[in-house]
Amino acid sequence: MLEARLAQAAVLKKTLDAIKELVTDANFDCSDGGISLQAMDNSHVALVSLLLRADGFEPYRCDRNLALGINLNSLSKVLRSAQNEDIITLKAADDPDNLSLTFESQNQDRISEYEMKLMDIDQEHLGIPETAYAAVITMPAAEFQRICRDLSGISESVTIDASKDGVKFASAGDIGNGSVTLKQTHNPEEPALSTSIELSESVTLTFSLKYLVNFTKATPLAGAVTLQMSNDVPLLVEYKMEGGYLRYYLAPKIQD
Amino acid sequence: PGKQATLGSFFAMP
């Protein structure tokens, strides 16, 4: 059986908000290491990979591996009934038809109990190769969100060019063109506000802004975001949170 | 600009 108690409902609520528009149904794979999810969007252009480690829960117990098939829109509706500060407990039997969710207020004067039907999902797991990326860019998550939103007003695509001079996001469309260049900065007081660029070679890749804007729905989960890129491979966008991560992969646009 | 690739061309399908 699974029993996982999470001190802050907000973590699960924000995570669902960050993935539910990209993915409709997914298996939550539960093991003694924690709860993970890997799912592609319908067009097979983007992939979400979530890990909530066991040590992020207190307590966490999972006797045997379980795949909980969940409609993310339904889970999101149920989670709407939880307050951000509530304590959430997830429970499932060994061969479950339902997921049980309990929301307790901080002072335990209100306990809400929900049961959600599970579904059978035949899910393809992609083998993601370990990659040493040529460019690793860490920047404030809010900055990345703003750049994606601003450039999506100009074009459907953005070209990200990482070089020793900085990282440049550039778009060109019918109304004109625009670009934002970030230089490396160091803010020792607030590391989350720094931009760092680690580069082994220059990288230039073009991506659909529709997906990137979608990824930035994870902004409330983390102060910083890391973009990892190599020429001719998918982009990895990672939001690290306490007790896990939310990663997105995005296939590039390639020249015809 | 360019054609949208899919992840299947980069990652191993099961």
Interface residues (C-beta under 8 A of the other chain):
Chain A: M40 S43 H44 V45 A46 L47 E124 H125 L126 G127 I128 P129 S157 T159 A172 T206 S208 V233 P234 Y249 A251 P252 K253 I254 Q255 D256
Chain B: P1 G2 K3 Q4 A5 T6 L7 G8 S9 F10 F11 A12 M13 P14
